[in-house]
Amino acid sequence: MDINNSLEKLGLTKNQSVVYISLLKLGSTNAQNIIKESGMHRSRVYDSLEKLQQLGLVSFVVKDFKKYFQASKPEKLLDYIYEKKEIVNQILPELEKIEGLKKEEINASIYKGNEGLKTIHSDMLKEGKEVYVLGAKGMIFTELPYFIPNFERERIKKKIKFTLIYDKQEVKKFEKDIVKRTMFEGRVLPKGFESNGVINIFGNKVAIVLWKEKYPSAFMIESKDVADAFRKWFNFMYKKLK
């Protein structure tokens, strides 16, 4: 089976496919090693890495002032392209063989664009734990109109409750009266505390999302201690709000 050709059918370019497979082979690594493994020009590798991050298929951490990239698990392909599940299921075994040796575990990832938000929300469903949101803006409903209805159905099915602290009263009213959201409760920040940031706390993960001109970027930390600390701060604020 030609895995590169199959990945291209899913929507990846030839260069993106080569870079993604190279990362599966290498694990957590820097750009120089990806260039060497892929045999591609430096600019093409960086362009592909940028796009793969937007698709939620690649993340990176900074160690010793250098970026180390890592491919997301092959099954992430299913999260952003549901209608092509059959192709993904065909190539998963081969991709997992390529993945080979166990990679160094990383506990922080950076995502860009709406596909990054989809990845974070898919992780919420996998965690299956109550979600706490600080600075809720309701933008997820307008920015991901096709993804969120499916997410909400799965969330209700798994009985995952949302507790939110909203930026504005109008956002809470929108979710309650227009979206008619269920299994959630929320309170509102005082006027003057609105921001471009949203913090999502679930399980052992904290996802900090920055909305800038409706183009989101996110930083996700996986750490029980960090998540527990954010939950404590959230609960303190929640109790103080009316």
PyMOL commands that set and color helices and strands:
alter all, ss='L'
color gray80, all
select helices_A, chain A and resi 3-9+14-26+31-38+42-54+74-80+82-99+113-127+139-143+147-157+169-178+224-240
alter helices_A, ss='H'
color red, helices_A
select strands_A, chain A and resi 58-63+66-71+108-112+131-136+162-166+184-188+197-202+205-212+215-222
alter strands_A, ss='S'
color yellow, strands_A
deselect
rebuild
show_as cartoon
